[in-house]
């Protein structure tokens, strides 16, 4: 096969195309035009390595841990509110600490510093002041109402209630983290001014874990903030925690189901007497009539429709009481003595 030769004209045309392409590559591209009124300083330079690390897997593990802590938070609020509210975990997200502080409305805050050992650093538990008012009201026998506050600081009574709540939450956090790391949470103090809360640098990244507390008068959000730098030593354990939860054994599920069933409230009632009367007399009953009854020695205690025990009527601490004399292994037959 004979080789194909290019003419001089074709060679000059190819060289011209290559030269023009190289010139276009070396020339700097023009900056995109700004929109009218746009601030040229609104776009800043990016420093590689300074951005918040991607924590997708770790956020999932934190969600698993703090779902457990949400149940502990319900138990912490119960003795103060005198009822058990519903607590759900919100969306965990990473943000700058300064952005979180600037989003707080009002002059009064309740920032509680908690030391985390053996990690180097502290976490922060933010409790809304309205919730503090409800806790104090419920603790002293009120209806746990959300109050509107005009004060710029907490009273000694409120500070004591806050400390009791945070210490209980610290115990719940330690139990929630025990499968990942043996962490100890210790209450350090409370700051009512967000600007004076010495927690970490304003531009440091924190992980915000919000807990939505459903009270009778509305919803309140309690936040737990972890500095990202503080959690770095436990990040590998958090990743492995996600894998372990995915292959959780059925035995653990069975234990949790049994524990949940044992917490179901069962109403009990004691049958003092069951008088019998003719239908005609029953139809003629009127206010003021007297119906004689006889209280026996064996009073049946029922759970729903099932008799579970027998006892005798008495008094304890100024109240009517039932002293159990027999526990039924099987439902007690109607009319048994």
Order of alpha helices (4+ residues) and beta strands (2+ residues): alpha-alpha-beta-beta-alpha-beta-beta-alpha-alpha-beta-beta-beta-alpha-alpha-alpha-beta-alpha-beta-beta-beta
